[in-house]
């Protein structure tokens, strides 16, 4: 639970690849628009300019060490202090951080989404509500294949190899266990009841702050 101040109110949204966590996050964003700020943990993958493309393809992106969590913590602290941040942007087609950055403005509500946002105790301590989105493993891999082909320019063989080598084992080793830290566990990003609960909570917080 965040103790530094009442705002911003930080909501962590975790879950395995293809579970629907991004869908749930985006539905909340669609409802509240500019009243909420969204940070994606994926954008904090470490830069590896020193490695070749083939070497970067072999990195275990589902291990906690793949992320520059220190930078994310620094950015969350800045947002809590009412400061803008320059958020990195990750290029999935190159398996590397791009040279682009996005200026993110602070707001009263921050949604922090990613497979491992509940794995780091320091991140959990900054959160006011922790959500875990789960889904059947078959559904998750099918969604991942469709997403990676359509949105990230990946080929099927690369997706399958990555899933079997790192994504699947890391899910059971690092992602699934973080469900124990969640305040709310939902079975789909399209769960309307859970969405209504979070919508009511966020609306109440925003009304209190007027």
Secondary structure by P-SEA (a helix, b strand, c coil): ccccccccbbbbbbbccccaaaaaaaaaaaaccccbbbbbccccccccccccaaaaaacccccccccaaaaaaaaaaaaaaccccbbbbbbccccccccbbbbbbbccbbbbbcccccccaaaaaaccbbbbbbccaaaaaaaaaaaaaccccccaaaaaaaaaccaaaaaacccccccccccccccccccaaaaaaaaaaaaaaaaaac
